[in-house]
Amino acid sequence: MFVVFSTSAVPVGLRGELTRWLLEVAPGTFVGNVSARVRDALWDLCVAESGNGSVLLVHAARNEQRLSFRTHGTHWTPVDRDGFTV
């Protein structure tokens, strides 16, 4: 399952943990192809270790848009509008 993690102002240790599973293609942006179990474990790690930073996860899903979002510590909250997330 293809995933994208976008982080901002997170501890260096968390970024190091993410690079064990994903590629850091730009500062704070990690991409990779991992199982749903690994994706969920990485998300739990990000929520627990992000401190005052923020994390956005975009991953493949079975819906109209073919993707889903998770946010932590961000000002943006995904909203479902008639089956589409905006």
C-alpha positions as CSV (number, residue, x, y, z in Angstrom):
1,M,0.0,0.0,0.0
2,F,1.5,3.3,-1.1
3,V,1.8,5.9,1.7
4,V,2.9,9.5,2.1
5,F,3.8,11.0,5.5
6,S,4.3,14.7,5.7
7,T,5.9,16.0,8.9
8,S,6.6,19.4,10.3
9,A,8.6,20.4,13.4
10,V,8.9,16.8,14.7
11,P,11.8,15.5,16.6
12,V,14.8,14.2,14.6
13,G,14.4,10.8,16.2
14,L,11.0,10.4,14.7
15,R,12.3,11.3,11.3
16,G,15.0,8.7,11.8
17,E,12.5,6.0,12.7
18,L,10.4,6.8,9.6
19,T,13.5,6.4,7.3
20,R,13.8,2.8,8.4
21,W,10.6,2.1,6.5
22,L,10.2,4.9,4.0
23,L,12.2,7.1,1.7
24,E,12.6,10.8,2.7
25,V,12.1,12.4,-0.8
26,A,12.1,16.0,0.6
27,P,12.7,17.3,4.1
28,G,9.9,16.0,6.3
29,T,8.2,14.1,3.4
30,F,8.3,10.3,3.4
31,V,7.0,7.9,0.8
32,G,6.9,4.2,0.5
33,N,5.0,1.0,-0.1
34,V,4.2,-0.8,3.2
35,S,1.5,-3.1,4.5
36,A,-1.5,-1.7,6.3
37,R,-0.2,-3.1,9.6
38,V,3.1,-1.3,9.2
39,R,1.3,1.9,8.1
40,D,-0.8,1.8,11.2
41,A,2.2,1.1,13.5
42,L,4.1,4.1,11.9
43,W,1.0,6.3,12.4
44,D,0.8,5.3,16.1
45,L,4.5,6.1,16.4
46,C,4.1,9.5,14.8
47,V,1.2,10.4,17.1
48,A,3.1,9.3,20.2
49,E,6.4,10.9,19.2
50,S,5.5,14.1,17.3
51,G,5.7,16.4,20.3
52,N,4.5,19.9,19.2
53,G,4.9,19.0,15.5
54,S,2.4,17.9,13.0
55,V,1.9,14.9,10.8
56,L,-0.2,14.2,7.8
57,L,-0.7,10.7,6.4
58,V,-2.1,10.0,2.9
59,H,-2.7,6.4,2.0
60,A,-4.5,4.3,-0.6
61,A,-8.1,3.4,0.3
62,R,-11.2,1.8,-1.3
63,N,-13.3,4.9,-1.9
64,E,-14.1,7.2,-4.8
65,Q,-10.9,9.2,-4.4
66,R,-8.8,6.1,-3.9
67,L,-7.1,7.7,-1.0
68,S,-7.6,8.6,2.7
69,F,-6.1,11.2,5.0
70,R,-5.1,11.2,8.7
71,T,-3.9,14.3,10.5
72,H,-2.3,15.0,13.9
73,G,-1.4,18.4,15.3
74,T,-2.4,20.2,12.1
75,H,-4.9,23.1,11.6
76,W,-6.5,21.2,8.7
77,T,-9.0,18.5,9.4
78,P,-10.3,16.4,6.5
79,V,-14.1,16.7,6.0
80,D,-16.3,14.3,4.1
81,R,-18.5,16.0,1.6
82,D,-20.9,13.5,-0.1
83,G,-18.2,10.8,-0.2
84,F,-15.3,13.1,-1.1
85,T,-12.7,14.3,1.4
86,V,-11.9,18.0,1.2
